[in-house]
Amino acid sequence: MNPIVAVQEAVTAFEPWMEPTDAELDLIELEMPVILADVDLIDAQIIAMDHTPNEVDTRRVRRALARALAERAKLTNRTAGTVPAGVA
């Protein structure tokens, strides 16, 4: 009987081209408030879908949406015309 052995590459193999550049990491850090606001919006929407929506759920979703839009506007105004070098 022959044993069955899986042959696979190392999952955590390091290749320099696989890692984000410093410019990409800076861009992610710059976008983090928008990402967190979007997460809060999704959380509010999930809470509202979990049961029959009420007035509190409606306000929570509306407030989260307003925050997400405000963060996107701030990011747009901050980064208008500036893209860090090395970011595709």
C-alpha positions as MATLAB code, in Angstrom:
seq = 'MNPIVAVQEAVTAFEPWMEPTDAELDLIELEMPVILADVDLIDAQIIAMDHTPNEVDTRRVRRALARALAERAKLTNRTAGTVPAGVA';
ca = [
       0.000    0.000    0.000;
       1.369    3.418   -0.972;
       0.862    6.316    1.444;
      -0.837    9.396    0.039;
       1.241   12.481    0.688;
       0.209   15.981   -0.304;
       2.878   17.984   -2.041;
       2.436   21.675   -1.563;
       4.501   24.808   -1.478;
       5.175   26.581    1.764;
       2.261   28.828    2.598;
       4.367   31.462    4.284;
       7.131   31.606    1.713;
       8.680   35.048    1.552;
       9.124   36.781   -1.737;
       9.912   40.505   -1.789;
       7.410   41.125   -4.596;
       4.596   39.610   -2.488;
       4.874   42.211    0.276;
       3.197   45.625    0.073;
       5.506   48.550   -0.532;
       5.952   51.336    2.000;
       3.863   53.611   -0.230;
       1.016   51.073   -0.264;
       1.163   50.717    3.522;
       1.065   54.510    3.887;
      -1.975   54.636    1.619;
      -3.731   51.954    3.679;
      -2.994   53.911    6.843;
      -4.389   57.035    5.201;
      -7.580   55.155    4.244;
      -8.029   53.485    7.654;
     -10.683   55.964    8.953;
     -12.782   55.241    5.849;
     -12.355   51.505    6.302;
     -13.393   51.669    9.967;
     -16.403   53.843    9.121;
     -17.470   51.316    6.477;
     -17.130   48.499    9.019;
     -19.350   50.421   11.445;
     -21.908   50.933    8.678;
     -21.948   47.226    7.843;
     -22.284   46.377   11.551;
     -25.271   48.726   11.858;
     -26.885   47.188    8.772;
     -26.371   43.667   10.109;
     -27.913   44.623   13.446;
     -30.915   46.099   11.613;
     -31.342   42.920    9.539;
     -31.151   40.673   12.582;
     -34.633   41.643   13.725;
     -37.534   43.856   12.721;
     -35.969   47.297   12.248;
     -37.090   49.990   14.650;
     -36.402   53.710   15.014;
     -33.129   53.150   16.875;
     -31.841   50.891   14.088;
     -32.825   53.457   11.490;
     -30.932   56.195   13.322;
     -27.915   53.941   13.848;
     -27.691   53.110   10.136;
     -28.260   56.733    9.117;
     -25.577   57.952   11.552;
     -23.104   55.303   10.357;
     -23.799   56.188    6.720;
     -23.255   59.884    7.446;
     -19.945   59.087    9.162;
     -18.815   56.889    6.261;
     -19.645   59.613    3.740;
     -17.923   62.270    5.861;
     -14.767   60.160    6.130;
     -14.770   59.603    2.368;
     -15.147   63.352    1.787;
     -12.262   64.084    4.186;
     -10.071   61.527    2.450;
     -10.931   62.927   -0.968;
     -10.148   66.483    0.128;
      -6.894   65.401    1.800;
      -5.599   63.366   -1.116;
      -6.915   65.326   -4.092;
      -4.285   65.041   -6.787;
      -1.712   63.288   -4.628;
      -0.886   59.638   -5.187;
       2.203   58.342   -3.421;
       4.993   57.080   -5.670;
       5.020   53.334   -6.125;
       1.256   52.869   -5.808;
      -0.444   51.409   -8.828;
];
